[in-house]
Structures are given as structure tokens and as C-alpha cells.
Amino acid sequence: MKSVELDFEKPLGDVLRELEELERKQESKHSDKRDSRIAELKGEADRLRRELREDLTAWQRVQIARHPQRPFMLDYVDLVFDDFLELHGDRHIGDDEAMPAGLATIRGRRVVLIGHQKGRDTKENLRRNFGSAHPEGYRKALRLMRLAERFKLPVVTMVDTPGAFPGIGAEQRNIAEAIAVNLREMMLLRTPIVTVILGEGGSGGALGIGVADRVLMMENAYYSVISPEGCAAILWKHRQHAPEAAEALRLTAAHLADLGVIDAVVSEPEGGAHRDQMAAANVLADSICQTLDALQTIPMGQLLDQRYDKFRAVGAFEEVDAES
């Protein structure tokens, strides 16, 4: 697949293409002038890479989170999970292909794996509903979580959705109730839960499988109550203000770690997980396994108390005397 270049990556891309062309020509004919230009371009490329690594804005990270070549849940299944056995259906309505789920092994550890899955082309996106799950997806997820509890298996969930599906059919089948039940039941589930925000973490669609003992977040993912475009449309009356909205929402991994909403940031290869999917997958697998090992040393009663306290502590409010 041809590499997709984001707008803010184009200066680096131009430099790398010129460098590649000069190096190709140098192989056939030596030139001191060309050598000097190559050294200059390498220095410029290093500077631009450093700037992209250190100075990404919130909006730029949102763009990386949505990159069409970014690894999705089933890509990670292929790269670091073994023996994935997908289980289908919610036992009420049917199956939801936006929410694959099943049994898997990661580095010798048996888990129940649940997550959102997007598509890479129009046909697959229609099949996966662009990663926006229906009520039956959340009910299937809960069915498998209860299965995990019964067989004492930890649960790993992978979040990558712009939000739960807002269509009429989803409302008729009670999407709000399905998510609300998941929030309650995950809080009480007697088995360790680890959630990873892979790319987009949108609103209740993300939280519906995101109540966990530990929430990990990929370095260039985002996690927010609303999309930057939606926020901009409400506050500024135009989607063109999405970059300002992204900054105001404090939706990046670094922001959310500071706020205590997530527990750890999973580093990505330079330029994002799409630049080196295998490297990104190995770092993620390390993080998941280390987290599972730590959780399994905690007594279940204590784990449930910690899970409850964790989410009670998210956010802050101030009480004001109405008479003052």
C-alpha cells in the first residue's frame, strides 16, 4: 500500500524524497557538491523528525490517530496475539462486526479479547460500520466478559472508535442502555480488565468497553467526550475550529496522563504506529503483559475497590453556596 502523507508531514516528505533521489544518483556518479547537499538534507531531515516528535499539536495527534494505515485491533491480533478464536453474537439480536471479540493468547497468557475494528476501504468500512458499534456489539462484549469471569480469564479491550453508532436502528435497540449496563457490569466484573486506546477514543462508544483496572493509551491516540469537529461546531459554530477545540479538550495521551484519566502512555515508533506496525505491536504487547502480571497479584476484593476508586476520582467539581 502506498504511504499516505499527512499535511504537516509534507515538508519532511519533500526532504526525504530529494535525499533519496540524490543518493540514487550518487551511486552512478561521484560529486563533492552532491555529497555536501546530501549531508545538508540529512541534517534537515533529522531536525524535522525531531520537531514532529516533540512539537506535535493535539490536532496533529488526532490526525495520526485517524491515519488510514494505522494498525487496527485485528492487525495487532495478527502481530502479537496467538490462537484468536472469534466468538459471535449477543444472543438477542445478532452479531456486530464493528466489535470483534473472542479468546486469544498473548505471550502465553490466555485472555478474552474485545475491541473496535474499522475498515481500510469502503467495502470493509461498510462491513465494520466505520468502527462504530451497535447495541448488539456492546451486549456481545458483555457476554464475553461474563465468560471471562466464569473461567477466571483477564479481559483485554481495544478501543478505536469515533463513537457508538447514532443511527435510528441503534436507538430503537437501545444503544444508551447497552452502554450503561456495560459501565455498571464492568465495574463489578470479578476478573482483571486492561483497556488500550489504540486510535480514536470517542465518547460513550469508547467508555462502553473502557471501564478497566488499568487504561493504557497509545502515544498518538486521543480519548474525548466529543470529537474536535463536534466540539467546534457547538462552541465556534464551524468545524474549521477543530484544531482549537482539540487543544481545549485536552484529549492527548500526555494531557490525560496528567489528569489521571489514563494510567500509562504506550510509546510509538517515530512518526506513529503506522510507520512500523511490528515495533508498535511489540511495545504494546510488553505493556499489556506487564500490566496483567501486576494486576494478577492483587486480591480480587482489593482490585474491585481500586477500580471503583479510580473512576470516582476522575474529574473535579466545586460546590458553591447559592446564597453567597
Secondary structure, 3 states (H helix, E strand, C coil): CCCCCCHHHHHHHHHHHHHHHHHHHHCCCCCHHHHHHHHHHHHHHHHHHHHHHHCCCHHHHHHHHCCCCCCCHHHHHHHHCEEEEECCCCCCCCCCCCCCEEEEEECCEEEEEEECCCCCCHHHHHHHHHHCCCHHHHHHHHHHHHHHHHCCCCEEEEEEECCCCCCHHHHHCCHHHHHHHHHHHHHHCCCCEEEEEEEEEEHHHHHCCCCCCEEEEECCCEEECCCHHHHHHHHCCCHHHHHHHHHHHCCEHHHHHHHCCCCEEECCCCCCHHHCHHHHHHHHHHHHHHHHHHHCCCCHHHHHHHHHHHHHCCCCCCCCCCCC
